[in-house]
Amino acid sequence: MAKEEKQIEEKKEIKENKNPRQQKMEEITLIRILGKDVRGDKKLSVGLTQIRGISWAFSNAICN
């Protein structure tokens, strides 16, 4: 019986971890550049294009 109870508890923990609200609450690193918040998990070239006035071509030139 103890094994069955452990299995039931493990299944409950798995179900609790699949809660979508908990998944959305993950920590996201933000980098602030020129008054603009850029997500830290994006590539540098993509993050730079989020800043006003920086196109993808200029972003690529900066990275190269």
C-alpha atoms as an extended CHARMM CRD file, in Angstrom:
* protein
*
        64  EXT
         1         1  MET       CA              0.0000000000        0.0000000000        0.0000000000  PROA      1               0.0000000000
         2         2  ALA       CA              2.8300000000        2.3810000000        0.6790000000  PROA      2               0.0000000000
         3         3  LYS       CA              4.0120000000        2.0950000000       -2.9210000000  PROA      3               0.0000000000
         4         4  GLU       CA              0.5380000000        2.8860000000       -4.2250000000  PROA      4               0.0000000000
         5         5  GLU       CA              0.2760000000        5.9390000000       -2.0010000000  PROA      5               0.0000000000
         6         6  LYS       CA              3.6500000000        7.1930000000       -3.2180000000  PROA      6               0.0000000000
         7         7  GLN       CA              2.5990000000        6.7210000000       -6.8250000000  PROA      7               0.0000000000
         8         8  ILE       CA             -0.6330000000        8.6430000000       -6.2040000000  PROA      8               0.0000000000
         9         9  GLU       CA              1.3150000000       11.4920000000       -4.5700000000  PROA      9               0.0000000000
        10        10  GLU       CA              3.7660000000       11.5990000000       -7.4840000000  PROA      10              0.0000000000
        11        11  LYS       CA              0.8970000000       11.8020000000       -9.9650000000  PROA      11              0.0000000000
        12        12  LYS       CA             -0.6250000000       14.6860000000       -8.0040000000  PROA      12              0.0000000000
        13        13  GLU       CA              2.7280000000       16.5330000000       -8.0520000000  PROA      13              0.0000000000
        14        14  ILE       CA              3.0200000000       16.0270000000      -11.8020000000  PROA      14              0.0000000000
        15        15  LYS       CA             -0.4870000000       17.4080000000      -12.3380000000  PROA      15              0.0000000000
        16        16  GLU       CA              0.2800000000       20.4150000000      -10.1450000000  PROA      16              0.0000000000
        17        17  ASN       CA              3.4640000000       21.1870000000      -12.0900000000  PROA      17              0.0000000000
        18        18  LYS       CA              1.5580000000       21.2360000000      -15.3870000000  PROA      18              0.0000000000
        19        19  ASN       CA             -0.4820000000       24.2160000000      -14.2380000000  PROA      19              0.0000000000
        20        20  PRO       CA             -0.2020000000       26.8320000000      -17.0380000000  PROA      20              0.0000000000
        21        21  ARG       CA             -0.2340000000       29.6920000000      -14.5480000000  PROA      21              0.0000000000
        22        22  GLN       CA              2.9510000000       28.4020000000      -12.9630000000  PROA      22              0.0000000000
        23        23  GLN       CA              4.6210000000       28.0920000000      -16.3490000000  PROA      23              0.0000000000
        24        24  LYS       CA              3.8740000000       31.7420000000      -17.1310000000  PROA      24              0.0000000000
        25        25  MET       CA              5.4720000000       32.8580000000      -13.8850000000  PROA      25              0.0000000000
        26        26  GLU       CA              8.9840000000       31.9050000000      -14.9990000000  PROA      26              0.0000000000
        27        27  GLU       CA             11.6500000000       34.5300000000      -14.4710000000  PROA      27              0.0000000000
        28        28  ILE       CA             12.5160000000       36.5710000000      -17.5380000000  PROA      28              0.0000000000
        29        29  THR       CA             15.6800000000       38.6400000000      -17.6310000000  PROA      29              0.0000000000
        30        30  LEU       CA             15.1490000000       42.1320000000      -19.0020000000  PROA      30              0.0000000000
        31        31  ILE       CA             17.9030000000       44.3220000000      -20.3510000000  PROA      31              0.0000000000
        32        32  ARG       CA             17.2500000000       48.0600000000      -20.4910000000  PROA      32              0.0000000000
        33        33  ILE       CA             18.8590000000       49.8150000000      -23.4680000000  PROA      33              0.0000000000
        34        34  LEU       CA             18.0520000000       53.4220000000      -24.3970000000  PROA      34              0.0000000000
        35        35  GLY       CA             14.8040000000       53.3950000000      -22.4340000000  PROA      35              0.0000000000
        36        36  LYS       CA             13.5930000000       50.1480000000      -24.0010000000  PROA      36              0.0000000000
        37        37  ASP       CA             13.1750000000       46.8240000000      -22.1730000000  PROA      37              0.0000000000
        38        38  VAL       CA             14.5860000000       43.9580000000      -24.2190000000  PROA      38              0.0000000000
        39        39  ARG       CA             14.0470000000       40.3430000000      -23.2100000000  PROA      39              0.0000000000
        40        40  GLY       CA             17.3140000000       38.6620000000      -22.2670000000  PROA      40              0.0000000000
        41        41  ASP       CA             16.4550000000       35.3370000000      -23.8600000000  PROA      41              0.0000000000
        42        42  LYS       CA             16.3720000000       36.7550000000      -27.4000000000  PROA      42              0.0000000000
        43        43  LYS       CA             19.3100000000       36.8340000000      -29.7900000000  PROA      43              0.0000000000
        44        44  LEU       CA             21.3020000000       40.0520000000      -29.8090000000  PROA      44              0.0000000000
        45        45  SER       CA             20.3810000000       41.0060000000      -33.3700000000  PROA      45              0.0000000000
        46        46  VAL       CA             16.6650000000       40.5140000000      -32.6740000000  PROA      46              0.0000000000
        47        47  GLY       CA             16.8590000000       42.4220000000      -29.3890000000  PROA      47              0.0000000000
        48        48  LEU       CA             18.5590000000       45.3870000000      -31.0070000000  PROA      48              0.0000000000
        49        49  THR       CA             15.8050000000       45.6760000000      -33.6260000000  PROA      49              0.0000000000
        50        50  GLN       CA             13.3030000000       46.3180000000      -30.8300000000  PROA      50              0.0000000000
        51        51  ILE       CA             14.9930000000       49.6440000000      -30.1530000000  PROA      51              0.0000000000
        52        52  ARG       CA             13.4640000000       52.4740000000      -32.1210000000  PROA      52              0.0000000000
        53        53  GLY       CA             15.6200000000       53.5530000000      -35.0360000000  PROA      53              0.0000000000
        54        54  ILE       CA             17.6050000000       50.3250000000      -35.3540000000  PROA      54              0.0000000000
        55        55  SER       CA             16.7170000000       48.2590000000      -38.4020000000  PROA      55              0.0000000000
        56        56  TRP       CA             17.6750000000       44.6370000000      -38.9720000000  PROA      56              0.0000000000
        57        57  ALA       CA             20.4390000000       45.7120000000      -41.3450000000  PROA      57              0.0000000000
        58        58  PHE       CA             21.9650000000       48.1030000000      -38.7830000000  PROA      58              0.0000000000
        59        59  SER       CA             21.5700000000       45.4390000000      -36.1140000000  PROA      59              0.0000000000
        60        60  ASN       CA             23.4590000000       42.9350000000      -38.2540000000  PROA      60              0.0000000000
        61        61  ALA       CA             26.1870000000       45.5150000000      -38.8900000000  PROA      61              0.0000000000
        62        62  ILE       CA             26.5920000000       46.0780000000      -35.1570000000  PROA      62              0.0000000000
        63        63  CYS       CA             26.8130000000       42.3320000000      -34.4890000000  PROA      63              0.0000000000
        64        64  ASN       CA             29.3640000000       41.7880000000      -37.2590000000  PROA      64              0.0000000000
